[in-house]
Amino acid sequence: MVTDHGHRDEGGHGGRSAQERTAWIAACGPGLSAGTAPSVLHHADVAAHVYTALGITPDPHWTLDGSPFGV
């Protein structure tokens, strides 16, 4: 599960503060241990991890960014 970035009460996607730019990722499944997470994750890592967990090798033409969690 992945959140989007912050938001402003008056509308818009938010500013550049750490709070407005923070998003979170919650995950469970193969290769993940409860209570542990890499120190830095990026939204692009979610797709890479899902493909890895499902045993799917992404086609290079998809030009996906990101790495499986913990790699």
Residue pairs with C-beta under 8 A, 6 or more apart in sequence:
1 25
1 26
1 27
2 23
2 24
2 25
2 43
2 46
3 23
3 24
3 25
4 23
5 13
5 14
5 20
5 21
5 22
5 23
6 13
6 14
6 15
6 17
6 19
6 20
6 21
6 22
6 23
7 13
7 14
7 20
8 14
8 15
8 20
14 20
14 21
23 43
25 41
25 43
25 45
25 46
27 46
27 49
27 69
28 34
29 53
30 53
31 49
31 52
31 53
31 68
31 69
31 70
32 69
32 70
37 69
38 69
38 70
41 69
42 65
42 66
43 66
44 64
44 65
44 66
45 66
45 67
45 68
45 69
46 66
47 58
47 64
47 66
48 58
48 64
48 65
48 66
48 67
48 68
49 66
49 68
49 69
51 57
51 58
51 68
52 68
52 71
53 68
58 64
